[in-house]
Amino acid sequence: MFPANYKIALLMTLFAGLATVVGGCFTFFIKRTNIKGLSVGLGFSAGVMIFLSFTEILTGANSLLIKYFPNNADWMVFIGFAIGILTAILIDYFIPEHIAEDLFCPQEQCTMQHSKIKRAGLLTAIAICIHNFPEGMVTFFVTTQNVTLGLSVAVAIALHNIPEGIAVALPIYHATGKKRLAILYSFLSGISEPIGALVGLFVLQTFLPHLAVGFLFAAVAGIMVYISFDTILPLSRDYGNGHYSVFGIMSGILFIWVSLLLMK
């Protein structure tokens, strides 16, 4: 027996997930030779990811886990966050350097710096894909219970999925010059959100879904923070002086903060 409003819930989740494509389309308006723009854009993306991780994502993880661990929810969030960092380290370790070249420029010689940029885009796409999966489940569950509240959640997620799409597409575009490829990867990172909704519909309803989503949220926060500090921010500084990087970070934080305030 499907839950009430499940069709609307699936559509809302699809809408929220594919907002990453909107972010990917921003590559049409950014010149590939604009290295300072890349520095600001990477800083912007890192600012969004770090702010969301320490505010919305970890807070959401705590609110879900506290139902099952009323006395130890903070520690459960900490453990999930640490597992996310470890996961990011393992992803970084087990993706060989040559994978980026095989994916993006098999017929041309890639410079070391281009390889680093493409690797940043690939790792960011993986992190956001994992991030969007539990978000899809959350949007789906909320909407099946309350369509109005579900719409608010879907719009809020869509707003922060736009800069996440930029985080994926911008490095790939600057490294390859291929806008369609950049948009394709922003699409692939966002499509996991409706896939998460489908999993929530057919499977997780019988396996303590809120508990599973809570741990996933905490782990994803760890992944996003690690990638931001280990990969995105160093590249941002490499392509501009510290002022461009910091300006991008602050712009990203303020943008996503205002977006979330407008949704309350």
RABELHU-V147575 format. One line per field, one symbol per residue. ss: DSSP state (2 for helix, 1 for strand, 0 for the rest). phi: phi as a letter, one per 30 degrees, with the letter a starting at -180 (. if undefined). psi: psi as a letter, one per 20 degrees, with the letter a starting at -180 (. if undefined). A space follows every 50 residues. Layout:
# RABELHU-V147575
ss: ???
phi: ???
psi: ???
This chain:
# RABELHU-V147575
ss: 00000222222222222022222222222000002222222222222222 22222222222222200000002222222222222222222222002222 22220000000222222222222222222222222222222222202222 22222222222222222222222222002222222222220222222222 22022200222222222222222222222222222222000222222222 22222222222200
phi: .dddidddddddddeddddddeddddddccdddddddddddddeddeddd ddddcddddddddddddcbecbdddddddddddddddddddddccdedde dddcbdcbdcdeddddddddddddddddddddededddedddddcadddd dddddddddddddddddddddddddcicdddddedddddddddddddddd dcbddcbheddddeddddddedddddddddbddededdcadeddddeddd ddddddddeddddd
psi: oqrqkhghggghhggggjhhhgghiihhjpphinhhhggggggggggggg ghgifgghghgghghhhhmhikhghhggggghhgggghggghgioqhigg ghghmijqpprghhggghgggghgggghghghghhggggggghhhogghh ggggggghgihghhhghghghgghhhjohhgghghhghhhiighghghgh gifihjlmghgghgggggghggghgghghhggghhghhjrrhggghgggh ggghghggghhhi.
